[in-house]
């Protein structure tokens, strides 16, 4: 991170979207539709999260 970004007067919002394995297709469709709807000038960070099966957890 540069000093310019660290002292920005206009922070970039973070948008988090999450789903379990059964919702990954729906989440992908939502992201595609939102991408088409938002203007190119929109500035944000999109965080895509998916949960793992309980059997894979530690």
Protein Blocks (a to p, Z undefined) as FASTA:
>chain_A
ZZklmmpcbdcddddddddfklmmmmmmmmmmmmmmpcfklccdddddddddfklpZZ
